[in-house]
Each structure stands twice: as structure tokens, then as C-alpha cells.
Amino acid sequence: MRFMSKSHDGGKDSGVTGYFLIEIKSLFSIVLLKFNKGTRDAYHNHAFNALTFWLKGNVFEHFLNGPSKMWKAGNVKYTSKSDFHKVEALEESWALCFRGPWQKTWNEHKNNKLVTLTNGRVILKEE
């Protein structure tokens, strides 16, 4: 549980900073996200469903098995736990994100490997 804190969102290799207004993983989170220009190499899904309000900037959402989509200020985006994607910020971009409860695991696809992660980005399995 955390309140009014700042940290990387998506791990230390992520170009996203999270300003966590509140995070109670078993219930919900509200986080202001700052996306630096660029993207991580890893496609990923999430341990939670999310509703995101894009406040500033432009980003592409790239899907592992599907077309890309552009999001810009004023757009509202729903992200399902099953969406396997990565976000590429074309410029510094900001979003307000409401996240649902976390499940125990999620996945990343990087360097042709599927990695299963759990809380603290601990690796449970690599395939």
C-alpha cells in the first residue's frame, strides 16, 4: 500500500514515472503517469484492468499481434489485463490512470522469451 509516492512504473528500464495518489493493490490504484519519449523493448500485459485519461502528448500503443493505435490528449482508453502491448511516447506525455485490483501474475515478451512476473517484478518463469 502506498500514498502520495513517486517511482518507476513498469520497472527500472521503463521510461514511465508514476505519481501514485493511492495504491492498494487488492482494491484499486490512482496514478498520474509521465511517459518519457520512446518505449521499452518489452511487450507486456498487466495484472489489472485500467481506465486511462490521456492529458497531454501523443503515444502509439503497439500490440504484439495486431495493429497499432494512436492516443492523444482528450482520449479515454480501457486496457484489459489480456491486452499484450507496449506504449511508445512520441513526446513527453501524461495520463491519469485508474487501475483495478491486481492479480498475482502478468507477463512480458522480450528477446523472444515469455517471462511471468509477480509482485516486485520477481521472475517466476521464463519460456
KADAVEN-V929084 format. One record per residue. RES is the residue in one letter. PHI is phi in radians with two decimals (NA if undefined). OMEGA is omega in degrees with one decimal (999 if undefined). D_LAST is the distance of its C-alpha to the last C-alpha in Angstrom with 1 decimal. Layout:
BEGIN
((RES & PHI & OMEGA & D_LAST) (RES & PHI & OMEGA & D_LAST))
END
This chain:
BEGIN
((M & NA & 175.6 & 30.9) (R & -2.57 & -179.7 & 32.3) (F & -2.33 & 174.2 & 35.3) (M & 0.82 & -179.7 & 36.5) (S & -2.28 & -178.0 & 33.8) (K & -2.22 & 174.7 & 32.1) (S & -2.88 & 172.6 & 28.6) (H & -1.07 & 173.7 & 25.6) (D & -2.00 & -176.2 & 23.9) (G & 1.77 & 176.8 & 20.2) (G & 1.68 & -175.0 & 20.0) (K & -1.16 & 178.7 & 22.0) (D & -1.48 & -178.2 & 20.6) (S & -1.41 & 174.6 & 21.9) (G & -1.60 & -178.1 & 25.3) (V & -1.95 & 174.6 & 26.1) (T & -1.84 & 177.6 & 28.6) (G & -1.84 & 172.6 & 29.1) (Y & -1.86 & -171.4 & 32.6) (F & -1.45 & 175.7 & 32.1) (L & -1.26 & 175.5 & 35.2) (I & -2.73 & 174.1 & 33.8) (E & -2.48 & 171.8 & 30.4) (I & -2.20 & -167.9 & 30.3) (K & -0.97 & 179.9 & 26.7) (S & -1.33 & -177.9 & 27.9) (L & -2.09 & -176.1 & 30.4) (F & -3.01 & 173.7 & 30.1) (S & -2.47 & 170.1 & 30.1) (I & -2.23 & -173.8 & 32.3) (V & -2.46 & 171.9 & 31.3) (L & -1.59 & -174.9 & 32.9) (L & -1.93 & 173.4 & 30.3) (K & -1.95 & 178.6 & 31.2) (F & -1.73 & 172.1 & 29.0) (N & -1.32 & 179.8 & 29.8) (K & -1.00 & 178.8 & 29.9) (G & 1.97 & -178.3 & 26.6) (T & -2.67 & 170.0 & 23.0) (R & -1.49 & 177.3 & 19.7) (D & -1.27 & -168.4 & 17.1) (A & -1.52 & 164.2 & 14.5) (Y & -1.34 & -176.5 & 14.7) (H & -2.73 & 164.8 & 14.4) (N & -1.93 & -176.8 & 15.9) (H & -2.22 & 175.9 & 18.1) (A & -1.49 & -174.4 & 18.8) (F & -2.56 & 166.4 & 22.3) (N & -1.49 & -177.0 & 24.5) (A & -2.54 & 172.2 & 26.8) (L & -2.09 & -172.9 & 30.1) (T & -2.09 & 176.0 & 30.7) (F & -1.88 & -179.2 & 34.1) (W & -1.36 & -173.3 & 34.1) (L & -1.77 & -174.9 & 37.0) (K & -2.74 & 175.0 & 37.1) (G & 1.67 & -179.3 & 35.5) (N & -2.40 & 178.4 & 33.4) (V & -2.36 & 168.7 & 29.6) (F & -1.83 & 171.5 & 27.4) (E & -1.81 & -179.9 & 24.6) (H & -1.76 & 178.9 & 22.0) (F & -1.80 & -179.8 & 19.8) (L & -1.04 & -178.4 & 16.6) (N & -2.25 & 179.5 & 18.3) (G & 3.01 & -177.9 & 21.9) (P & -1.28 & 176.7 & 24.9) (S & -1.49 & 178.0 & 25.6) (K & -2.40 & 178.4 & 28.2) (M & -1.68 & 176.1 & 30.7) (W & -2.15 & -179.7 & 31.7) (K & -2.47 & -178.8 & 34.9) (A & -0.90 & -178.9 & 37.3) (G & 1.71 & 178.2 & 38.7) (N & -1.37 & 173.8 & 35.6) (V & -2.08 & -173.7 & 34.0) (K & -2.21 & 171.4 & 30.4) (Y & -1.75 & 176.5 & 28.5) (T & -2.04 & 176.2 & 24.8) (S & -1.47 & 175.3 & 23.0) (K & -0.96 & -175.6 & 20.0) (S & -1.52 & 179.1 & 18.4) (D & -1.21 & 179.2 & 19.2) (F & -1.83 & -169.0 & 16.3) (H & -2.60 & 164.8 & 18.3) (K & -2.54 & -176.9 & 19.5) (V & -1.94 & 177.2 & 23.2) (E & -1.99 & 177.5 & 25.2) (A & -1.42 & 178.4 & 28.6) (L & -1.40 & 178.2 & 31.3) (E & -2.80 & 175.1 & 33.5) (E & -0.97 & -175.0 & 33.6) (S & -2.37 & -176.9 & 33.0) (W & -2.25 & 178.7 & 33.6) (A & -2.59 & 172.5 & 32.6) (L & -1.87 & -171.6 & 33.4) (C & -2.15 & 175.1 & 30.6) (F & -1.92 & -175.6 & 31.0) (R & -1.94 & 176.6 & 27.9) (G & -1.46 & 179.8 & 27.7) (P & -1.08 & 180.0 & 26.4) (W & -1.48 & 164.7 & 22.8) (Q & -1.53 & -172.4 & 20.4) (K & -1.31 & -176.0 & 18.3) (T & -2.40 & 170.0 & 14.9) (W & -2.65 & -172.5 & 13.7) (N & -2.25 & 169.6 & 10.9) (E & -2.21 & 174.3 & 10.7) (H & -2.07 & -176.5 & 9.6) (K & -2.55 & 179.9 & 10.5) (N & 0.93 & 179.2 & 10.8) (N & 1.05 & 176.7 & 8.7) (K & -2.15 & 172.8 & 5.5) (L & -1.74 & -177.1 & 5.2) (V & -2.01 & 175.4 & 6.5) (T & -1.73 & -176.4 & 8.7) (L & -2.04 & 173.2 & 12.1) (T & -2.35 & -175.3 & 15.4) (N & -0.80 & -177.3 & 19.0) (G & 1.42 & -178.3 & 19.6) (R & 1.04 & 177.0 & 16.2) (V & -1.28 & -179.5 & 15.0) (I & -1.39 & 176.9 & 11.2) (L & -1.68 & -175.0 & 10.4) (K & -2.78 & 172.6 & 6.7) (E & -2.24 & 178.5 & 3.8) (E & -2.15 & 999 & 0.0))
END
